Amino acid sequence: MIQTLQRRSLGRLALAGLLLAGAAAFVRPVHAADETPDELVKRISTDVLETIKADKSIKAGDVAKIMALVDAKIMPNVNFQRMTASAVGPAWRQATPEQQQRLQDEFKKLLVRTYAGALDQVSDQSVTVRPFRGSPDDKEVLVRTEVRGTGDPVQLDYRLEKTPGQGGGWKVYNLNVLGVWLVDTYRSQFSQEISSKGIDGLIAALAERNSRNGKK
């Protein structure tokens, strides 16, 4: 069975997911391609925190509302296929297109439901983007930030990739909370399930966990 993250880690991962999950809520497509990755992260992080603070239903963990936000606003700014494929590991290449889609769907639900339960922790946080060391020619970059509020500062870093083509912008494909990369954390869990029960077993385990979480 897929392992659960520790309570403290969940709370902080929830904040990370929150910042990631609001990525597209305030993106203006006409400007998206012109923004540097650190400018993008700074703007969306600040805007999302303010939005969550002002929206009581999202702050209370309204899963339906958060999921609708994810579907309508968030996914365009995240390479979720790459994120899911990295979490699944080598077995992704053996999965059928239908299995890959199921994995993406269930992984998205898992992340949203995991984060939703901790959104009430958002209060007076602010985000500082650390000096950016990327160059204009980079295709993949690391943006380091620090979330400050009550308690110790939380390290929150983003890996982004440049979307090719005219009008392309930056997309998030992984994030790091307190030195732990999200995709790596799930990869170790998913690997155990795949070794035991295969891709279909992982899909079933994710679906069962999402079903349990939905009844809480």
ABEGO torsion letter per residue (X at the ends): XBBBBBAAAAAAAAAAAAAAAAAAAABBAAAAAABBAAAAAAAAAAAAAAAAAABAAAAAGBAAAAAAAAAAAAAAABBAAAAAAAAAEAAAAABBAAAAAAAAAAAAAAAAAAAAAAAAABBABBBBBBBBABBAABABBBBBBBBBBBEBBBBBBBBBBBBBEBGBBBBBABBBBGGBBAAAAAAAAAAAAAAAAEAAAAAAAAAAAAAAAAAX
